[in-house]
């Protein structure tokens, strides 16, 4: 069965600093990988996805992620964080019937 | 989150009561999902459906039931509510061939 690990429960960065959120997955075949963001009291919004091709994928809000098969990783990055990026971020891998398995999330706090 | 409507948004139940969480989509997609979200646990799949008349269990189905009589509706029923079912419930639809899900805004349920 597939699994996703997000090793960082909580991360604090200063506004304007760069960000990297870690995600490791376990899946037998070529994975379909996703990053979602959740603001407090809201649903989940898709940031970006990887399913094939270029291992560096671009998403919304200036986020990008790099798929590294050798490391089973799909880390999310942003060059310069804005205060509005404070939220919880979830990495997920798709299994059969597109059932997503989520990591436990990383809460991002942005200091001004 | 236009396209997926969940009702109610908030509900308090007493132990042993039953209720149905409603999920309706107007995007004519076949695949629908119910997840629950608990703090620090990410999202766990309860049930899913690949089309009208077809449902299957996810990771945490105990204490829940679903039906899918139409493409639009995918209600989740809680029988004999227990405090362990206190959670935020999200309904989602699969919107693309690469498995990305579109989520509703969630239903917050408290069982006392």
Interface residues (C-beta under 8 A of the other chain):
Chain A: X4 X9 X32 X34 X36 X42 X43 X44 X45 X46 X49 X51 X90 X94 X97 X98 X99 X100 X101 X102 X103 X104 X105
Chain B: X1 X31 X33 X40 X41 X42 X43 X44 X45 X48 X50 X56 X58 X90 X94 X98 X99 X100 X101 X102 X103 X104 X105 X106
